[in-house]
């Protein structure tokens, strides 16, 4: 949970930029924290929230998000929609698209339907908070029957901002998708930067489209490893950072805890009252490398998006990469290579020529990869399409409210993907 200073800074910045954002019960929270409720961003003001804390601690991610969505739908006068991860908001709105008739019926009756992952005792406790609302149910049916573009602002016309606690790295894909469709017309605000379980920085500029985080020196002990150093790098401290440079992050979260290299790379974008402002640029653990070629997560995504523009009608829902070493013997007698699992909207299949476009874009964007491909040291990329909602199931199987991995390292999660391949 954020320390008091971090949450108070967030509430001050939020209230200054969006004056109605701190209204009583004007915020809905969509976040799964299994086992124990995790404090929301604005926990010093618990009266902000219209969603019950018990819903976040349900054993099932899907059940938690669905229950929170139902309580959010009851409150027409929402001013803030808050999510722990952009993927959680994305998946809750996917559930709205597929389950709105049932959600409307529950609103009309003031009744919570039994569902997997919702224990009976907890269901009774939550249902006691509901009252029948036929008018709101009718409004939900009318809006969802039209279409879903801009649905968030149509269901909550007083909404001012979408707050997402983690919106960088892998979560950026979901933010972009939400901005273009369901959340069209709404600003996004990412208030916190966290790593290694510690809150390290706060974003004091809600109106800025690209989040910058002010690193606060008292919250954790941070050290920084300069990237692209000409010799063995030595860590530097907050007052030794240079604007425009990138650094690997090393954190000791609390006295007595282990010092750890987080795998996060930050870029210093400026200074505010002598404290550095940073922007997360990549996660080193999400780099593709089967021969030492090192393709970073965000640059692979750029190549993938460039490829998508060559597939007319295709819209990317989600993707994940696997290095062939994880497949073992099932990858066959071939050179090491990448396997990419994708969920697309608008295309049911891809020709071999279309599939090759991604490998071709990677060769154009990464000369080292092209060199290995030319020599045969790396085999051709293999691309698989998976059925709808596969990645929602994958996030449930992760059993942790953490950002989505883009490079998969666990065999059990790979089996789930392989069982969902349709092309």
N, C-alpha and C positions, 0 to 999 in steps of 0.2 A: 504494500500500500504506500502511496506517496506520503512523505513526511509533511507535517503541518505547514511548514514554510512553502513547500512546493505547491500544495493545494491552494493555499491562500494567494500566492502569486498568480496561479491559474484563474481563480475566481475573480481577482481584481482585473486581470487582462480581459477576461471574457465579458465581465459586466461593463467595462469601459467601451468595448467595441460593439457589444450587443446589449443595450440597456434592459431589455425585457428578459434576458437569458436567465436571470436569477429569480424569476417568479416562482412562487410556491407550487410544487408539483408540476412544473413546466418542463421537466427533463425526463426523458425515457432512456433507460440503460439497457443495452443489448450486449451482454457479456457473460461468458461461461467461466466459472471458477470452481471446478468440481471439489467436493469435500468440505470446503468452507467458503463462505461468502467473502469475496475480496472487495475492499473498500473502493468505491467509484472515485473518479477524479475530484468530485466536489464533496467529499465525505464530511468536511466541517459543517456543511449545511445539508443535513439529511432530508430536510423538508423539500429540497429541490426535486426529489425523485417520485415519479408516479408508479414505478415498477417495484414489486416487492423484493427485498433482499434474498428471501428464501429461494426464489426462482433461479438465481445465478448458481446455487450450490447443488442443483439436481445432478444425478449421476450421468445423465445423457446430455450431450451437447445440443442435439437437435431438439429435445424436449425443453431444455432451458431457454433456448432462443425463441421457440414457438410460444411458450408461456409469456415471456417478456414482451413479445410482439403483440399478443392479445391484450395485455394490460396497456401497452402503448396506444393501441387502436381505440381503447375506451376514452382516451384523453384527447379530444379534438384540439384543445388550445395548447398544444405543445409548442415550446419555443426552441428547445434543443433536443437533438437526437444524438445520444452518446453511445459509442461502441468501444470495446477494448481493442479490437482489431477490425480493420476494414473488411476482412473476410467474414467476420461475424455479422456485420450489417448486410453484406452481400448475400449470405446464406439465409438470413431472416427474410429478406425481400424475395429470394427464390421461393421460400416456403409460402409467402403471401401469394405469389403467382399461381402456385399449384393448389393451395388449400384455402383460398379466400371464401368459397361457399361454406365450408365447415366453420371457419373463423367467424363469419357473419352470423351463422346460426348460434354459436356460443355467445356472441355479443347480445343477440336478441333474447336469448333465454337466461343469460347470466349464469351459465353453467360451463364447467371445464370438462371436456371429454376425456375419458381414460386414454392413455397412450403409453407406448413403451418408454421406460426411463422416468416415469412420473409415479412415484410410490403413492399408494392410496391415501395414506395419512397426510402427506404433503398436499395432495390434490384437494382433500377436504379443507385443509387450512387455507389454501389459496382461493378456493371456490367461495369461501365465506366472505372474501373481499369483493366479490363480483355482485352486480345488480343488473337486472334486465335493462337493455337499452335498444329498443326496436328502431328508433330513429337513426342512431349511429350505425346499426347493422344495415339499414336501408341505404345509407350514404356509402358505406363500404361496398355493397353490391353494385350500386350505380357506377361508382368510379372504376372498379375493377372490371366491370363488363365493357367499359369503353376501350381502354388500353392501359399499358403500364408505363408509357413514357411520361416522365415527370410525376409519377404516381405519389411520391412522398410529399411534394408540396400541395398536391390536390387533396390528399387525405388530412394533412396538417397545414392548413393555409397560413397559420401564424408562425410557422417554423422559421427561425432566423439563421441557424448554423448547424452543421453536422460536426460533432466532435469525435475524433478518432484518436485513441491514445497511441497507436502504432500505425503509421501510414507510409513509412519508407521501406526500401528494400522490396521484398516479395509482395508487401501489401499495396504497393503503388499500382499494380495491375488492377486490383479491385477498386481502388479510388478512382482511377481513370474510367473504368466501366460504369461505376455509379454516377459519376459526373455527367457522362454522356447519355444516360438513360434514366434510371429510376429517380436519381437525385438532381436532375437537371435544374439549373438555376439557383442552387444553394452553395454557399461557401463551405469549405472544409477547414477545420482547425485541428492541428495535431499539437497538444500542449506539452507533452513530456518526451524526453529522451531517456530510455532505460537500457542498461546492459548488465549482464552478469547478476541479475536480480536486484540491482541498485538503481535508484533514480539519480541521474547525473546532471540533467539540464532541463530547462523550461523554456518554452517558446512564448515570449511576451508580445508577439506581433500577430494576432489572430487574423488580421486582414491581408497579410502577405500570402501570395499563392504558394510559395515554396517555403516550407518550415525551416527556421534557423533556431538553434537551441543555445541558450546562454548557459555555459558550464558554471556550476556553482561550487566553489572550492570546499565548502564545509560538508557536503553531502556524502562524498566518498573520496578516497585518495586515488587520483588518476595520474598515470604516467603515459608518455606518448613516444612511439617508435617512428622516427621519420621514414617515410616511404622513399624508395629509389635512392637510398644513401649509397655513396661510393664505396664505403667500407662497412665493417660490422657496426650496425647502428647502436647507439646508446640512448637510453630513454631520456626524455626531457620533461620538464614540468610545465604547469599552466603558464607561468610568466616567461617561458622560453619559446612559445609557439610563434610561427610566422604566418601572416595572412596569405592565403592562396595555396598553402602547402597541405599535403595529405599525411596523416599519421595513423599508425595502428594503435589501438587503445589497450592499455594495461590497467587493471582495476584492483584495488584492495578495498572491498566494500565497507568493512567495519574493522576496528582494531582487533587483531587476533585472527582474522580470516586469511585464507591463502591469497597470495598475489596471483592473478591469472591474466593471461592474454585472451581478450574476449573474441578475437577474430573480426572485430568491427574496424572499418577504416573510415576516418572522419576527415573532412576538409574544413579548414579554418576560413570562414567567410568574412570575418571582421572582428571588431571589438566593441563592447558596450561597457563603459565605465571601467576600462582596463581588464574586464573579463572576456575571454574569447567566445565568439559565436561560431558554432560548427554545424555542418550538414553531413549526415551519414551518407557515404557514397557506395559502400559495398560490404558484403560479408565474405571473408576469405574462405570460410567453410563451404561456400556455395560456388566455388570455382571448379569448372570442368577441366580435367587434366588426365589423359591416359598415357601421354608420352612426355609430360613436362611442358605442354604447350600453354596451359593456364588461360582459359577463357573466362573472364569474370561474369558474374550473374547478370549485371545490368547490361553489359555489352552483348551477351547472348540474346537477351530479351530484345535489344534493338535490332539484331539481325533477324530474329523471329518475326518481329513486327514488319520489317521490310519485306520479308517473304510473304506475309499475309496479304500485302497490297497486290501481290501477283496472283492471288486466288480470289477472283471476283465473287462477291457475295459471302465470303467467309468472315466470321467474327470470332475472335479468340475468347473463350470463356476461362480456360485455365490450362496449365501445362506443368510438367515436371521432367527432369532429365535423369538418366541413369547411365553410369559408366559400365561398359560391358563386363568388367571384372565381377560385378555383383551378380550377373546372370549365371556365372559358372559355365557348366557344359551346355546349358540350354541355348547359349549364344552361338554354338556351332564352331567349326574350325575356321575362324577368320581372324583378321587383325583386330586389335583393340579399337573400339568405336563408341559412339554415343547412341543411346536409344532415347527417343523423345515421345512421351505420352501426352496427347492433347485432347481437349474437349473443344469442339468447334460448333458454332451455330451457323446455319445457312448452307453447309455442305455435309453430305452424308458419306462421301468417299473422295479420295484423291487418286489421280493417276500417278504412275511411276515418275513421269516427267514433273508433275507438280511437287511430289515428295522430294525430288532431287533439288528443287529450288532452294530449300533450306540449307542443304550441304553446300550448294554453290555460293549462297550469300555468306556463309561462314568462311569459305575460302577467300572470297573477295575482301572480307573485313579483317581477317587474321592471316597474314602472310606465313606465320610459322605453321599454323594448321594446314594451309595450302601446301607447304613444303612436305609435311608428313604425309598428306594425302597423295601427293605426286609420287613419293617414294614407296607408297604402299605400307608405310609403318602404322598408319591409322586407316581403318576401313571406312566405307561409306556410312553415313548416318542412317539410322533406321527410324522411321516415323510411324507411330501407331495412333489411331483415333479411338477414343473410349466413349462409352455411352453417357448420356446426360446424368448429372449429379454424382458421377464417380468421385470427383474431387471433394464434394461435400462429405461423402462416406470416408474418404481418405483423411480429412481433417478430424472426423469423429474418431477414426482409428488411431490418430496420433496421441489421443488421451491426454492432451495438454493444451492449454490456451496460449500456444506459442505461434509466432509467424510461420507461414507455410514454407517448408524447404523447397528449393528449386532443384537441388541435386539430392537425390534419394540415396541413403546409405543403409537402409534396413530391408532385409529380405522379405519379411512378412508384409510390409507395405508394398513391396514390388509385386508380390503374389496377388494382392488385391487389385492392382492395376492390370496385371496380365489377365486376370479373370474378367475384366471389364472391356477388353479390346473388341471393337466391332469391325475394324478395318486396318 
